[in-house]
């Protein structure tokens, strides 16, 4: 009898609970009305992130099916009511982000070299920059390679100039050059989960990278080409003129902030700026674009205000915004239009257009519009530190200063407000971007706030106005005056960077986080900022959980380079490397990802102390570097892992062998140790087979 009454009562209670929960969810969703647009770029980003996280390339039929499903969900949203229709729209936006990323990836497709090439290289110069080793690099299009059909020839190749180049011609924009050099496919991540240069190169349409030690010959003068090459020539001419007026690192800094080229600044100055958290002043990003347009906007408006007929009859604020937009467009062209500058221009253009249509220039809605435009045009930008740091800082600044404006919060008397604003802006942007910078670059600058407080005001009050003055005086041949003033400000920033970088404990290194950490921090942060009501505090949970996961990151005990040239083994003293020289880029990345700031030679000294690479399970991690070492290898134990930098026939060996043939099919390898024993994870295991991966199975050998 009791159960007869209990079941209906229980059922009633459950149904009642569902009703209450549904009503609560409906109430929360209705409370967000008017604030939902800001979530649009978040949904697009989720879809883009899902696309890039896949381990397989979706077929065209799958993409068409997803597009049809997105349309059906969008139609369905009209019948879900005011509260729940935004959820259907959000799903549609997620699908749209996925499709945008897929379309962009296919649209940027081009031939990728699948082998090592040595021979004549011919092409047209379309870009000049410097490598991490400070070597001049040339990017070529209209490429011609010996015995290679046009349909198999990469659209672009990039070569570094090594050796004695004193007899080389000075490369100029549009010049057709020829040399003899080495080319190879773009390399994959230096370790599983690391930065994927293959993917980065795919979206730059770089089909091969390499180097030459042979002088460059000009086989055709610089052609007129297209508008892009014309702007490139203007940039190079401007850079040369600035360096004639401001030699040394000061001139290199000036060239970087005006034309976007960093090839003229020394590696030491770059290291100091990075250690003091001032490297962002080199990149033409939101700060530079914002300072320039703000100065031009204020200047034009002040000039118009001095002319009564115009000030009384014309909308001077809108005219000033239009003038600032024109200047920003010119700055975008002069800087080379890289991704960071395009993103900054979009954000500034949205704000200026908002002024011209009588809308609030700085708001979360404006930031959302800018993010949508960037993600639609370049979905791959989502994965880069530039996009993440730029929008993290901007969103945090707009949210905090908007909160202070709405609640009329003022810190200190009115006359100190400019100082307070600089302090708050530096602190807020530093906190917002610190996790992103630490995750991508493995460093934390402990005195970065001090350095920025001493430098950013100088950039805004001296460097940017002086650059505008130089531009205005250029037709009169007096631009040297503006450049001299600009140099004073830039020398101050360089001195600040050098001083702060020299302080004890100026920076520390942190281990790289897992793949889920940054997305969790981003979503938690966005929930805190965008959600309305007390439920926004839920955003704290994923942020704290992400930091907990980060601090518990366990690095691989062993690492194998993708070409077998370097091996690393974790010891009690830190990672031991098998070589003191060679594969420097890989070694530096491994050590930085471990959170160490030691030189490769110091890490290599640990190798002998590690008993020739003893593994936890009792075997050895053996590295055979070169043909002589491989020829002298006479066998191994079943528990050993043998890595060779040259082809090694594994027949008859009981151990696991990794040589260039096998590594070509799987990429770099990480060795983990857990309760189940040793676990090997390759780059291919994580990235799968995508448009930008070119895994090749070993010839007549099992993997």
MARFI-307457 format. One record per residue (C-alpha): x, y, z; residue in one letter; residue number from 0. Coordinates in steps of 0.2 Angstrom, whole numbers, m for minus. Layout:
BEGIN
REC  east north    up residuo num
REC     X     Y     Z       A NUM
...
***
This chain:
BEGIN
REC  east north    up residuo num
REC     0     0     0       X   0
REC    14    12     4       X   1
REC    23     9   m12       X   2
REC     7    13   m21       X   3
REC     6    31   m14       X   4
REC    25    33   m14       X   5
REC    28    31   m33       X   6
REC    15    44   m38       X   7
REC    23    56   m24       X   8
REC    40    52   m30       X   9
REC    36    55   m48       X  10
REC    27    71   m43       X  11
REC    42    77   m34       X  12
REC    54    73   m48       X  13
REC    42    82   m61       X  14
REC    41    97   m49       X  15
REC    60    98   m48       X  16
REC    62    97   m67       X  17
REC    49   111   m68       X  18
REC    58   122   m55       X  19
REC    75   119   m64       X  20
REC    68   123   m81       X  21
REC    60   139   m74       X  22
REC    76   144   m66       X  23
REC    85   141   m82       X  24
REC    72   150   m92       X  25
REC    73   165   m80       X  26
REC    92   166   m82       X  27
REC    91   165  m100       X  28
REC    78   179  m101       X  29
REC    89   189   m89       X  30
REC   103   189  m103       X  31
REC    92   197  m116       X  32
REC   101   212  m123       X  33
REC   118   205  m118       X  34
REC   119   190  m130       X  35
REC   127   198  m145       X  36
REC   144   198  m135       X  37
REC   143   179  m135       X  38
REC   143   177  m154       X  39
REC   162   178  m156       X  40
REC   164   165  m142       X  41
REC   152   153  m151       X  42
REC   162   155  m167       X  43
REC   178   152  m158       X  44
REC   171   136  m150       X  45
REC   167   130  m168       X  46
REC   184   135  m174       X  47
REC   193   127  m160       X  48
REC   183   111  m162       X  49
REC   189   110  m181       X  50
REC   207   112  m176       X  51
REC   206   100  m162       X  52
REC   201    85  m174       X  53
REC   212    71  m178       X  54
REC   205    69  m195       X  55
REC   200    80  m209       X  56
REC   181    81  m212       X  57
REC   175    75  m229       X  58
REC   165    87  m240       X  59
REC   149    77  m237       X  60
REC   151    79  m218       X  61
REC   154    98  m220       X  62
REC   138    99  m231       X  63
REC   128    89  m219       X  64
REC   134   101  m205       X  65
REC   129   116  m215       X  66
REC   112   109  m218       X  67
REC   110   104  m199       X  68
REC   115   122  m194       X  69
REC   101   129  m206       X  70
REC    88   117  m198       X  71
REC    93   122  m181       X  72
REC    92   141  m185       X  73
REC    74   138  m192       X  74
REC    70   128  m176       X  75
REC    75   143  m166       X  76
REC    60   153  m172       X  77
REC    49   140  m163       X  78
REC    58   139  m146       X  79
REC    52   155  m138       X  80
REC    61   170  m132       X  81
REC    71   161  m119       X  82
REC    78   146  m128       X  83
REC    80   152  m146       X  84
REC    97   160  m142       X  85
REC   103   142  m137       X  86
REC    99   136  m155       X  87
REC   107   152  m162       X  88
REC   122   148  m152       X  89
REC   123   130  m159       X  90
REC   122   138  m177       X  91
REC   136   150  m173       X  92
REC   147   135  m167       X  93
REC   143   126  m183       X  94
REC   147   142  m193       X  95
REC   164   144  m185       X  96
REC   168   125  m189       X  97
REC   163   128  m207       X  98
REC   173   145  m208       X  99
REC   189   136  m202       X 100
REC   186   122  m214       X 101
REC   183   133  m229       X 102
REC   199   144  m224       X 103
REC   210   128  m223       X 104
REC   204   122  m240       X 105
REC   206   139  m248       X 106
REC   224   141  m242       X 107
REC   229   124  m249       X 108
REC   244   122  m260       X 109
REC   258   110  m264       X 110
REC   269   105  m250       X 111
REC   286    98  m253       X 112
REC   287    80  m246       X 113
REC   306    77  m247       X 114
REC   322    86  m245       X 115
REC   328    96  m260       X 116
REC   345   103  m265       X 117
REC   347   112  m281       X 118
REC   343   129  m290       X 119
REC   330   140  m282       X 120
REC   322   154  m291       X 121
REC   308   166  m286       X 122
REC   302   183  m283       X 123
REC   305   192  m267       X 124
REC   289   196  m257       X 125
REC   295   197  m239       X 126
REC   311   200  m229       X 127
REC   313   196  m211       X 128
REC   325   187  m199       X 129
REC   326   170  m191       X 130
REC   327   166  m173       X 131
REC   346   164  m176       X 132
REC   346   182  m183       X 133
REC   349   176  m201       X 134
REC   341   186  m215       X 135
REC   326   177  m222       X 136
REC   319   179  m239       X 137
REC   301   173  m244       X 138
REC   299   170  m262       X 139
REC   283   167  m273       X 140
REC   282   162  m292       X 141
REC   295   149  m287       X 142
REC   304   138  m300       X 143
REC   313   122  m294       X 144
REC   324   111  m305       X 145
REC   315    96  m312       X 146
REC   299   100  m303       X 147
REC   282   102  m312       X 148
REC   273   118  m308       X 149
REC   258   109  m301       X 150
REC   270   101  m288       X 151
REC   280   117  m284       X 152
REC   276   126  m268       X 153
REC   267   143  m270       X 154
REC   280   150  m258       X 155
REC   296   145  m250       X 156
REC   307   154  m237       X 157
REC   326   153  m236       X 158
REC   338   159  m223       X 159
REC   354   166  m229       X 160
REC   369   158  m220       X 161
REC   388   159  m223       X 162
REC   397   173  m232       X 163
REC   384   183  m241       X 164
REC   396   198  m245       X 165
REC   395   194  m264       X 166
REC   376   193  m264       X 167
REC   365   206  m272       X 168
REC   354   216  m259       X 169
REC   337   208  m261       X 170
REC   323   221  m265       X 171
REC   304   219  m266       X 172
REC   299   212  m282       X 173
REC   316   207  m287       X 174
REC   318   190  m295       X 175
REC   333   181  m288       X 176
REC   342   164  m290       X 177
REC   352   154  m278       X 178
REC   357   136  m274       X 179
REC   351   129  m257       X 180
REC   342   116  m247       X 181
REC   323   115  m245       X 182
REC   313   103  m234       X 183
REC   295   102  m229       X 184
REC   289   113  m215       X 185
REC   293   104  m198       X 186
REC   280    98  m186       X 187
REC   280   102  m167       X 188
REC   296    99  m158       X 189
REC   286    88  m146       X 190
REC   269    81  m145       X 191
REC   257    95  m140       X 192
REC   269   109  m145       X 193
REC   268   123  m158       X 194
REC   263   116  m174       X 195
REC   273   125  m188       X 196
REC   266   114  m201       X 197
REC   249   121  m198       X 198
REC   256   139  m197       X 199
REC   265   137  m213       X 200
REC   250   130  m222       X 201
REC   240   146  m218       X 202
REC   255   156  m224       X 203
REC   255   145  m240       X 204
REC   274   141  m236       X 205
REC   277   124  m245       X 206
REC   295   123  m241       X 207
REC   308   131  m229       X 208
REC   327   130  m230       X 209
REC   343   139  m231       X 210
REC   357   143  m243       X 211
REC   376   146  m241       X 212
REC   378   152  m259       X 213
REC   377   171  m264       X 214
REC   361   177  m271       X 215
REC   360   182  m289       X 216
REC   348   194  m297       X 217
REC   341   188  m313       X 218
REC   328   201  m315       X 219
REC   326   219  m308       X 220
REC   311   223  m296       X 221
REC   295   222  m306       X 222
REC   281   233  m303       X 223
REC   270   219  m298       X 224
REC   254   221  m289       X 225
REC   249   234  m275       X 226
REC   256   223  m262       X 227
REC   273   224  m269       X 228
REC   272   243  m271       X 229
REC   268   245  m253       X 230
REC   282   233  m249       X 231
REC   294   244  m258       X 232
REC   288   259  m249       X 233
REC   290   250  m232       X 234
REC   308   245  m236       X 235
REC   312   263  m243       X 236
REC   305   270  m227       X 237
REC   315   258  m216       X 238
REC   331   263  m225       X 239
REC   328   281  m223       X 240
REC   324   279  m204       X 241
REC   340   269  m201       X 242
REC   350   283  m210       X 243
REC   343   295  m197       X 244
REC   343   284  m182       X 245
REC   357   271  m183       X 246
REC   358   256  m171       X 247
REC   345   248  m160       X 248
REC   335   265  m159       X 249
REC   333   265  m178       X 250
REC   329   246  m178       X 251
REC   315   250  m165       X 252
REC   309   265  m175       X 253
REC   308   254  m190       X 254
REC   299   240  m181       X 255
REC   285   252  m174       X 256
REC   283   261  m191       X 257
REC   285   247  m204       X 258
REC   283   231  m194       X 259
REC   300   225  m199       X 260
REC   311   219  m185       X 261
REC   327   214  m195       X 262
REC   337   229  m189       X 263
REC   336   227  m170       X 264
REC   349   217  m162       X 265
REC   345   200  m153       X 266
REC   352   207  m136       X 267
REC   339   222  m137       X 268
REC   325   209  m141       X 269
REC   330   198  m127       X 270
REC   330   213  m115       X 271
REC   313   219  m121       X 272
REC   306   201  m119       X 273
REC   313   199  m101       X 274
REC   305   216   m96       X 275
REC   288   212  m104       X 276
REC   291   226  m116       X 277
REC   292   216  m132       X 278
REC   273   220  m136       X 279
REC   279   238  m140       X 280
REC   289   231  m155       X 281
REC   273   223  m163       X 282
REC   261   235  m172       X 283
REC   246   230  m162       X 284
REC   231   237  m153       X 285
REC   242   249  m142       X 286
REC   251   257  m157       X 287
REC   235   258  m168       X 288
REC   225   265  m153       X 289
REC   238   278  m148       X 290
REC   240   284  m166       X 291
REC   222   285  m169       X 292
REC   218   293  m153       X 293
REC   232   306  m156       X 294
REC   226   310  m173       X 295
REC   208   311  m168       X 296
REC   212   323  m154       X 297
REC   223   333  m166       X 298
REC   210   335  m180       X 299
REC   196   339  m168       X 300
REC   207   352  m159       X 301
REC   211   360  m176       X 302
REC   193   360  m181       X 303
REC   188   368  m165       X 304
REC   199   383  m168       X 305
REC   189   387  m184       X 306
REC   172   394  m178       X 307
REC   162   392  m195       X 308
REC   167   373  m195       X 309
REC   165   370  m176       X 310
REC   148   378  m176       X 311
REC   141   370  m192       X 312
REC   150   353  m195       X 313
REC   150   337  m184       X 314
REC   169   339  m180       X 315
REC   169   323  m169       X 316
REC   163   313  m184       X 317
REC   176   322  m196       X 318
REC   190   318  m183       X 319
REC   185   300  m183       X 320
REC   185   299  m202       X 321
REC   202   307  m203       X 322
REC   209   295  m189       X 323
REC   202   280  m199       X 324
REC   211   286  m215       X 325
REC   227   288  m205       X 326
REC   224   270  m197       X 327
REC   222   263  m215       X 328
REC   238   271  m221       X 329
REC   247   264  m205       X 330
REC   240   247  m209       X 331
REC   247   247  m227       X 332
REC   264   254  m221       X 333
REC   266   241  m208       X 334
REC   264   227  m220       X 335
REC   247   221  m215       X 336
REC   252   207  m204       X 337
REC   239   197  m194       X 338
REC   242   207  m178       X 339
REC   241   224  m187       X 340
REC   225   219  m196       X 341
REC   217   214  m180       X 342
REC   222   230  m172       X 343
REC   215   240  m187       X 344
REC   198   231  m186       X 345
REC   196   235  m168       X 346
REC   201   253  m170       X 347
REC   190   254  m186       X 348
REC   175   247  m177       X 349
REC   177   261  m163       X 350
REC   179   275  m175       X 351
REC   164   269  m186       X 352
REC   154   268  m170       X 353
REC   158   287  m167       X 354
REC   153   291  m184       X 355
REC   136   283  m182       X 356
REC   133   290  m164       X 357
REC   136   274  m155       X 358
REC   148   271  m140       X 359
REC   165   269  m147       X 360
REC   172   258  m133       X 361
REC   161   244  m127       X 362
REC   160   225  m126       X 363
REC   149   225  m141       X 364
REC   163   234  m151       X 365
REC   175   221  m145       X 366
REC   163   207  m151       X 367
REC   161   215  m168       X 368
REC   180   216  m170       X 369
REC   182   198  m164       X 370
REC   169   192  m176       X 371
REC   177   201  m191       X 372
REC   194   194  m187       X 373
REC   188   176  m185       X 374
REC   178   177  m201       X 375
REC   193   183  m211       X 376
REC   206   173  m202       X 377
REC   199   159  m192       X 378
REC   217   152  m189       X 379
REC   221   168  m179       X 380
REC   212   160  m164       X 381
REC   226   149  m161       X 382
REC   239   162  m160       X 383
REC   246   171  m145       X 384
REC   243   188  m153       X 385
REC   224   186  m155       X 386
REC   222   178  m138       X 387
REC   233   192  m129       X 388
REC   225   206  m138       X 389
REC   207   202  m135       X 390
REC   211   196  m117       X 391
REC   218   213  m113       X 392
REC   205   223  m123       X 393
REC   190   213  m115       X 394
REC   197   215   m98       X 395
REC   201   234  m100       X 396
REC   183   237  m107       X 397
REC   175   227   m93       X 398
REC   184   235   m79       X 399
REC   183   253   m84       X 400
REC   165   250   m90       X 401
REC   161   244   m72       X 402
REC   170   259   m65       X 403
REC   160   271   m76       X 404
REC   143   263   m73       X 405
REC   145   263   m54       X 406
REC   155   280   m54       X 407
REC   170   273   m46       X 408
REC   184   285   m44       X 409
REC   201   282   m36       X 410
REC   209   297   m29       X 411
REC   206   316   m34       X 412
REC   202   321   m51       X 413
REC   220   328   m55       X 414
REC   228   311   m53       X 415
REC   215   301   m64       X 416
REC   227   300   m79       X 417
REC   241   292   m68       X 418
REC   228   281   m60       X 419
REC   221   276   m77       X 420
REC   239   271   m83       X 421
REC   242   261   m68       X 422
REC   225   252   m69       X 423
REC   227   249   m88       X 424
REC   245   242   m86       X 425
REC   240   231   m71       X 426
REC   223   225   m79       X 427
REC   231   221   m96       X 428
REC   246   212   m88       X 429
REC   235   201   m77       X 430
REC   224   197   m92       X 431
REC   238   192  m104       X 432
REC   250   184   m91       X 433
REC   242   166   m92       X 434
REC   242   167  m111       X 435
REC   260   173  m112       X 436
REC   266   160   m99       X 437
REC   257   146  m109       X 438
REC   264   151  m126       X 439
REC   282   157  m121       X 440
REC   284   149  m104       X 441
REC   290   165   m96       X 442
REC   284   177   m82       X 443
REC   291   194   m81       X 444
REC   291   199   m63       X 445
REC   295   217   m66       X 446
REC   285   219   m81       X 447
REC   272   231   m73       X 448
REC   286   243   m68       X 449
REC   294   243   m85       X 450
REC   277   246   m94       X 451
REC   273   260   m82       X 452
REC   290   268   m86       X 453
REC   288   265  m105       X 454
REC   270   265  m111       X 455
REC   267   284  m107       X 456
REC   283   288  m116       X 457
REC   276   278  m131       X 458
REC   260   288  m131       X 459
REC   266   305  m127       X 460
REC   283   306  m136       X 461
REC   285   292  m149       X 462
REC   268   292  m157       X 463
REC   266   311  m159       X 464
REC   284   312  m165       X 465
REC   281   299  m178       X 466
REC   266   310  m184       X 467
REC   276   325  m184       X 468
REC   290   317  m195       X 469
REC   276   311  m207       X 470
REC   269   329  m208       X 471
REC   287   337  m211       X 472
REC   293   324  m223       X 473
REC   287   334  m239       X 474
REC   298   348  m233       X 475
REC   313   337  m230       X 476
REC   312   341  m211       X 477
REC   306   324  m205       X 478
REC   323   321  m196       X 479
REC   317   333  m183       X 480
REC   302   321  m179       X 481
REC   313   306  m180       X 482
REC   326   314  m168       X 483
REC   312   316  m155       X 484
REC   305   299  m158       X 485
REC   323   292  m155       X 486
REC   324   301  m138       X 487
REC   308   291  m133       X 488
REC   314   275  m140       X 489
REC   331   276  m132       X 490
REC   322   278  m115       X 491
REC   312   263  m118       X 492
REC   327   253  m123       X 493
REC   336   259  m107       X 494
REC   322   254   m97       X 495
REC   321   237  m105       X 496
REC   340   234  m102       X 497
REC   339   240   m84       X 498
REC   324   229   m79       X 499
REC   330   214   m88       X 500
REC   347   215   m78       X 501
REC   338   215   m61       X 502
REC   339   199   m51       X 503
REC   325   187   m54       X 504
REC   318   198   m69       X 505
REC   309   183   m76       X 506
REC   306   165   m72       X 507
REC   301   150   m82       X 508
REC   285   139   m81       X 509
REC   281   122   m88       X 510
REC   270   122  m103       X 511
REC   252   118   m98       X 512
REC   241   104  m105       X 513
REC   230   107  m120       X 514
REC   214   110  m110       X 515
REC   221   124   m98       X 516
REC   220   139  m109       X 517
REC   202   136  m116       X 518
REC   196   133   m98       X 519
REC   204   149   m92       X 520
REC   197   159  m107       X 521
REC   179   152  m105       X 522
REC   179   155   m87       X 523
REC   185   173   m89       X 524
REC   172   176  m103       X 525
REC   159   169   m92       X 526
REC   164   181   m78       X 527
REC   164   196   m89       X 528
REC   149   192  m101       X 529
REC   136   183   m90       X 530
REC   124   194   m81       X 531
REC   119   191   m63       X 532
REC   127   182   m48       X 533
REC   128   166   m59       X 534
REC   143   174   m67       X 535
REC   153   169   m52       X 536
REC   152   151   m59       X 537
REC   166   157   m71       X 538
REC   178   156   m56       X 539
REC   177   137   m56       X 540
REC   185   133   m73       X 541
REC   198   146   m70       X 542
REC   204   139   m53       X 543
REC   202   121   m60       X 544
REC   213   126   m75       X 545
REC   227   133   m64       X 546
REC   226   118   m53       X 547
REC   229   107   m68       X 548
REC   243   118   m74       X 549
REC   253   117   m58       X 550
REC   251    98   m59       X 551
REC   257    96   m76       X 552
REC   269    81   m78       X 553
REC   282    83   m92       X 554
REC   288    68  m102       X 555
REC   302    59   m95       X 556
REC   309    57  m113       X 557
REC   309    67  m129       X 558
REC   314    62  m146       X 559
REC   317    75  m160       X 560
REC   307    72  m176       X 561
REC   323    69  m186       X 562
REC   332    59  m173       X 563
REC   346    72  m170       X 564
REC   342    75  m152       X 565
REC   336    66  m137       X 566
REC   331    72  m120       X 567
REC   329    62  m103       X 568
REC   322    69   m87       X 569
REC   333    67   m72       X 570
REC   333    73   m54       X 571
REC   343    88   m60       X 572
REC   332    92   m74       X 573
REC   332    87   m93       X 574
REC   348    79   m99       X 575
REC   351    82  m118       X 576
REC   361    70  m128       X 577
REC   371    84  m138       X 578
REC   379   100  m132       X 579
REC   378   108  m150       X 580
REC   366   106  m164       X 581
REC   347   106  m165       X 582
REC   348   122  m154       X 583
REC   330   127  m158       X 584
REC   323   110  m152       X 585
REC   334   110  m137       X 586
REC   328   128  m132       X 587
REC   310   123  m134       X 588
REC   311   107  m124       X 589
REC   320   116  m109       X 590
REC   308   131  m110       X 591
REC   293   119  m110       X 592
REC   301   111   m94       X 593
REC   301   128   m86       X 594
REC   320   129   m86       X 595
REC   332   143   m91       X 596
REC   348   134   m94       X 597
REC   359   133  m109       X 598
REC   360   117  m120       X 599
REC   378   114  m115       X 600
REC   373   114   m97       X 601
REC   359   102  m100       X 602
REC   370    91  m111       X 603
REC   382    90   m96       X 604
REC   369    80   m87       X 605
REC   368    66  m100       X 606
REC   384    58   m93       X 607
REC   377    59   m75       X 608
REC   361    50   m80       X 609
REC   371    34   m83       X 610
REC   369    35  m102       X 611
REC   350    38  m101       X 612
REC   343    25   m89       X 613
REC   324    23   m91       X 614
REC   313    20   m76       X 615
REC   309     3   m81       X 616
REC   327    m2   m81       X 617
REC   331     0  m100       X 618
REC   341    14  m108       X 619
REC   337    28  m120       X 620
REC   351    27  m132       X 621
REC   356    40  m145       X 622
REC   366    36  m160       X 623
REC   372    53  m168       X 624
REC   380    51  m185       X 625
REC   385    37  m196       X 626
REC   400    31  m186       X 627
REC   389    29  m170       X 628
REC   376    19  m180       X 629
REC   389     8  m188       X 630
REC   396     4  m172       X 631
REC   380    m1  m164       X 632
REC   379   m20  m160       X 633
REC   363   m23  m152       X 634
REC   351   m18  m138       X 635
REC   340   m25  m124       X 636
REC   322   m27  m126       X 637
REC   318   m13  m113       X 638
REC   329    m1  m123       X 639
REC   324    13  m134       X 640
REC   336    17  m148       X 641
REC   336    33  m157       X 642
REC   347    36  m173       X 643
REC   350    52  m183       X 644
REC   354    41  m198       X 645
REC   344    26  m206       X 646
REC   346    11  m195       X 647
REC   341    m7  m200       X 648
REC   331   m13  m185       X 649
REC   331   m31  m191       X 650
REC   337   m43  m177       X 651
REC   335   m29  m164       X 652
REC   324   m33  m149       X 653
REC   322   m15  m144       X 654
REC   311    m1  m150       X 655
REC   321     8  m164       X 656
REC   317    26  m170       X 657
REC   327    32  m185       X 658
REC   323    46  m198       X 659
REC   313    33  m208       X 660
REC   301    29  m194       X 661
REC   301    47  m187       X 662
REC   296    54  m204       X 663
REC   280    44  m202       X 664
REC   276    49  m184       X 665
REC   285    65  m180       X 666
REC   293    69  m163       X 667
REC   290    57  m149       X 668
REC   287    59  m130       X 669
REC   290    45  m117       X 670
REC   279    45  m102       X 671
REC   280    34   m87       X 672
REC   265    29   m76       X 673
REC   258    14   m67       X 674
REC   256     5   m83       X 675
REC   274     7   m87       X 676
REC   282    17  m102       X 677
REC   270    25  m114       X 678
REC   276    32  m131       X 679
REC   265    46  m138       X 680
REC   270    54  m155       X 681
REC   265    70  m164       X 682
REC   255    60  m176       X 683
REC   245    52  m162       X 684
REC   239    69  m156       X 685
REC   238    79  m173       X 686
REC   231    64  m183       X 687
REC   230    67  m202       X 688
REC   225    84  m208       X 689
REC   227    95  m223       X 690
REC   243   102  m217       X 691
REC   251    86  m211       X 692
REC   262    75  m223       X 693
REC   265    59  m214       X 694
REC   274    46  m224       X 695
REC   274    28  m219       X 696
REC   291    20  m218       X 697
REC   296    11  m234       X 698
REC   293    m8  m232       X 699
REC   294    m7  m213       X 700
REC   281    m7  m200       X 701
REC   279     8  m189       X 702
***
